[in-house]
Amino acid sequence: MSDRPVHELIKELSEALVQLSEKVLQNFSDALKAVRHQDEESARAIRLVDDEIDMTEVRLEERCLAFLALQQPVARDLRTIVTIMKINDDLERIGDLAVHIIERMPEINVEMIELFEFDHMGALAADMTRKSLEAFIAKDRFLADKVCALDEEIDSIHSSVFKRVALMMKDPAADVDQLIALLSISRYIERMADHATRIAHEVIYLVTGEISRHSDSSYEKLIQSLKD
């Protein structure tokens, strides 16, 4: 590794990160489809892909650690490797969310899930994740800022789901377990958007050297939205 130019090694690590993101996003999308269609075979495949994602995440982290040990990068190169490692971790966590979604499948029937716009919500969260990776590759601060702004739309949708589920629970005949499972799926999608936002913040750190953080936690924003 040490005999090759640093910029080539960083490029390879960045490309590996993008490839991982594509696999993660596809598995997340497949998880939502599996739940909607009650597809047990797809659910099993999603678990297998998640195992692959976990192994890929570990290998990429090992490559980054080897880079740090052998190249001892400084300044921009060091920030880039640190950013890759943090994004790598966020992508692995998004992968875990896909498994959490299919774990809820036995508790949900098709008729009920069709009452909620999880496909639309999931598409928005996936778009945020793709844009955050594009911002990383292009070192685009402005695109990263756009991703952060989109998080409010996901939070708003999740808040609407929360309110709707709470209202439905007031019905004495309501299937509370199923409603909780549906709310959990909304929460998993919202968490995906949070990870995309976190990646965008890491891009801002990479470009500017400034650590950007949320002013409010997602939980606090949800509570505030319910008061409005």
Secondary structure, 3 states (H helix, E strand, C coil): CCCCCHHHHHHHHHHHHHHHHHHHHHHHHHHHHHHHHCCHHHHHHHHHHHHHHHHHHHHHHHHHHHHHHHHCCCHHHHHHHHHHHHHHHHHHHHHHHHHHHHHCHHHCCHHHHCCCCHHHHHHHHHHHHHHHHHHHHHCCHHHHHHHHHHHHHHHHHHHHHHHHHHHHCCCCCCCHHHHHHHHHHHHHHHHHHHHHHHHHHHHHHHHHCCCCCCCCCHHHHHHHHHHC
